[in-house]
Amino acid sequence: MRKSLIIALGAALAGCSLMPDYQRPVPPVATQWPQTAQPDGMRKATEVDWRSFFPDQRLQALIAAALEHNRDMRIAAARVEEARALYGIARADRLPGLDAAASGMSARTPGDLSASGNAVISRRYDVGLSMLSFELDFWGRVKSLNQAALASYLAGEEAQRALRLSLIAEVANAYLTLLEMEERTALLRETLKTREETRMMVGRRRDAGLAGDLDFLSADGALESARADLASLERQRAAAANALELLVGRQSVGLPAGRTLSEQGIIPELAAGLPAEALLKRPDVLAAEQSLIAANANIGAARAAFLPRISLTAGLGTASSALSGLFSSGSDAWNFQPVLRLPLFDAGRAAAGTDLAEARKVIAVAQYEKTIQQAFREVADLLAARTHLAGQLQAQHAAEKAQAERLRLAEARYQAGVSSYLEVLDAQRESYSAQQGTVQTRRAWLSAAAQLYKALGGGGL
């Protein structure tokens, strides 16, 4: 009966924990998206694999290469392995460790130190199992540390997933930016060719007395301006290519053919749902919450530092003065040493440790709430951008068609001698600007879709 009571008391004490009950903070954001953001959509981002969201095979190859070779991803993966190892160490502390040991000792005692007055040679041989300083976790200190290590490991996994999603979106954005630079450069080269032909035509008309020097100088100035713009775009294109290569982590060679901006096939109609539903599934928010859980668990470990600790050291084996007698009857040997440590005076170390754990939890709560607020703003901005950029792209298409028709009419009027070349030049500039604007707006719309996929916690695995 006494033994049963002792076992029951030990089990009850082992179940005690000074760790505060964890309660998820209420998200400090509105329960509905702003009126400018339209959350309706056909698919949930968490259910869409990135390969189906980005159908361009060249982009898929670039994203796959980045996920394998990007140095930030390698660091994040190593951080997860580090957290996993630390969790394994903390979990092992909850179980006793057993060591097998075999030892032999020989010693000679001089005659003037021995009881018989003669030199004595003594020998001892030991073989056995030992358990060193296993702590009985009455107050949940080791359990709290184990919970904190587990939460830190899970936070690392979520942080790696968040980085993975960010990398997917960044590679997509860099690729789309490069396509924009290439298409704008191609448009400018066509414009440059047209302006060279126009200058030659105006030159011939001047020689024939049908145009003046002002027309020729205007055509020449427009040509040189286009050359300057081409040099600037070539520089931007090189920078975009370098940025993409840095994200991918290696030179992009042997890639499949890609698509133009208008052929990307990205469908940005992702459903956002309610803020709490969308935000709490984001990996960066989940990582922040796991960090908060770890901070909460560390408070329990800090509080347990005020209470006694009981550790056990024990051993079981055989011992003999002769090697041949190790396993003979009567050579059994054992030891058992419980140790109770009660903190009496530590100059405020334990109290400061608790204050530190409490302060770190306050920081973790603030960081968690800040992460949610930033996520809310990011999603709301992108939902609004998705809607307004779609309307802007439609209007830009209409403007491009109108300016192209205006240019056709202006050239016809100039050929008929009805208007001056300045009208043609102005129409050329407006048409070129409209074409460039269409390319830029389409790229911005596609980039917003890629960022929205990331912001809604897309299925990046």
NORKAWO-V786171 format. One record per residue. N is the residue number from 1. PHI is phi as a letter, one per 30 degrees, with the letter a starting at -180 (999 if undefined). Layout:
n=(N & N)
phi=(PHI & PHI)
This chain:
n=(1 & 2 & 3 & 4 & 5 & 6 & 7 & 8 & 9 & 10 & 11 & 12 & 13 & 14 & 15 & 16 & 17 & 18 & 19 & 20 & 21 & 22 & 23 & 24 & 25 & 26 & 27 & 28 & 29 & 30 & 31 & 32 & 33 & 34 & 35 & 36 & 37 & 38 & 39 & 40 & 41 & 42 & 43 & 44 & 45 & 46 & 47 & 48 & 49 & 50 & 51 & 52 & 53 & 54 & 55 & 56 & 57 & 58 & 59 & 60 & 61 & 62 & 63 & 64 & 65 & 66 & 67 & 68 & 69 & 70 & 71 & 72 & 73 & 74 & 75 & 76 & 77 & 78 & 79 & 80 & 81 & 82 & 83 & 84 & 85 & 86 & 87 & 88 & 89 & 90 & 91 & 92 & 93 & 94 & 95 & 96 & 97 & 98 & 99 & 100 & 101 & 102 & 103 & 104 & 105 & 106 & 107 & 108 & 109 & 110 & 111 & 112 & 113 & 114 & 115 & 116 & 117 & 118 & 119 & 120 & 121 & 122 & 123 & 124 & 125 & 126 & 127 & 128 & 129 & 130 & 131 & 132 & 133 & 134 & 135 & 136 & 137 & 138 & 139 & 140 & 141 & 142 & 143 & 144 & 145 & 146 & 147 & 148 & 149 & 150 & 151 & 152 & 153 & 154 & 155 & 156 & 157 & 158 & 159 & 160 & 161 & 162 & 163 & 164 & 165 & 166 & 167 & 168 & 169 & 170 & 171 & 172 & 173 & 174 & 175 & 176 & 177 & 178 & 179 & 180 & 181 & 182 & 183 & 184 & 185 & 186 & 187 & 188 & 189 & 190 & 191 & 192 & 193 & 194 & 195 & 196 & 197 & 198 & 199 & 200 & 201 & 202 & 203 & 204 & 205 & 206 & 207 & 208 & 209 & 210 & 211 & 212 & 213 & 214 & 215 & 216 & 217 & 218 & 219 & 220 & 221 & 222 & 223 & 224 & 225 & 226 & 227 & 228 & 229 & 230 & 231 & 232 & 233 & 234 & 235 & 236 & 237 & 238 & 239 & 240 & 241 & 242 & 243 & 244 & 245 & 246 & 247 & 248 & 249 & 250 & 251 & 252 & 253 & 254 & 255 & 256 & 257 & 258 & 259 & 260 & 261 & 262 & 263 & 264 & 265 & 266 & 267 & 268 & 269 & 270 & 271 & 272 & 273 & 274 & 275 & 276 & 277 & 278 & 279 & 280 & 281 & 282 & 283 & 284 & 285 & 286 & 287 & 288 & 289 & 290 & 291 & 292 & 293 & 294 & 295 & 296 & 297 & 298 & 299 & 300 & 301 & 302 & 303 & 304 & 305 & 306 & 307 & 308 & 309 & 310 & 311 & 312 & 313 & 314 & 315 & 316 & 317 & 318 & 319 & 320 & 321 & 322 & 323 & 324 & 325 & 326 & 327 & 328 & 329 & 330 & 331 & 332 & 333 & 334 & 335 & 336 & 337 & 338 & 339 & 340 & 341 & 342 & 343 & 344 & 345 & 346 & 347 & 348 & 349 & 350 & 351 & 352 & 353 & 354 & 355 & 356 & 357 & 358 & 359 & 360 & 361 & 362 & 363 & 364 & 365 & 366 & 367 & 368 & 369 & 370 & 371 & 372 & 373 & 374 & 375 & 376 & 377 & 378 & 379 & 380 & 381 & 382 & 383 & 384 & 385 & 386 & 387 & 388 & 389 & 390 & 391 & 392 & 393 & 394 & 395 & 396 & 397 & 398 & 399 & 400 & 401 & 402 & 403 & 404 & 405 & 406 & 407 & 408 & 409 & 410 & 411 & 412 & 413 & 414 & 415 & 416 & 417 & 418 & 419 & 420 & 421 & 422 & 423 & 424 & 425 & 426 & 427 & 428 & 429 & 430 & 431 & 432 & 433 & 434 & 435 & 436 & 437 & 438 & 439 & 440 & 441 & 442 & 443 & 444 & 445 & 446 & 447 & 448 & 449 & 450 & 451 & 452 & 453 & 454 & 455 & 456 & 457 & 458 & 459 & 460 & 461)
phi=(999 & d & d & d & d & d & d & d & d & d & d & d & d & d & d & d & b & c & d & d & d & d & b & d & d & d & e & d & b & d & d & b & d & e & d & d & c & c & d & d & a & d & b & d & d & d & c & c & d & d & d & d & d & c & d & d & d & d & d & e & d & d & d & d & d & d & d & c & c & d & d & d & d & d & d & d & d & d & d & d & d & d & d & d & d & d & d & d & d & d & d & d & d & d & c & d & c & c & b & c & b & b & b & b & b & b & b & c & c & d & d & d & c & d & d & d & i & c & d & b & c & c & b & b & b & b & b & a & c & b & b & c & h & d & d & d & d & d & c & i & d & d & d & d & d & d & d & d & d & d & d & d & d & d & d & d & d & d & d & d & d & d & d & d & d & d & d & e & d & d & d & d & d & d & d & d & d & d & d & d & d & d & d & d & d & d & d & d & d & d & d & d & d & d & d & d & d & d & d & d & d & d & d & d & d & d & d & d & i & c & b & c & d & d & d & d & d & d & d & d & d & d & d & d & d & d & d & d & d & d & d & d & d & d & d & d & d & d & d & d & d & d & d & d & d & d & d & d & j & a & d & d & b & i & d & d & d & c & c & d & d & d & c & d & i & d & c & d & d & c & d & c & i & d & e & d & d & d & d & d & c & d & d & d & d & d & d & d & d & d & d & d & d & d & d & d & d & d & d & d & d & d & d & d & d & d & c & d & c & c & b & c & b & b & a & b & a & b & b & a & d & b & d & d & c & d & c & d & d & i & c & d & b & a & b & b & b & d & b & c & c & c & d & c & b & b & h & i & d & d & d & d & d & d & d & d & d & d & d & d & d & e & d & d & d & d & d & d & d & d & d & d & d & d & d & d & d & d & d & d & d & d & d & d & d & e & d & d & d & d & d & d & d & d & d & d & d & d & d & d & d & d & d & d & d & d & d & d & d & d & d & d & d & d & d & d & i & d & b & d & d & d & d & d & d & d & d & d & d & d & d & d & d & d & d & d & d & d & d & d & d & d & d & d & d & d & d & d & d & d & d & d & e & d & d & c & i & e & d & d & d)
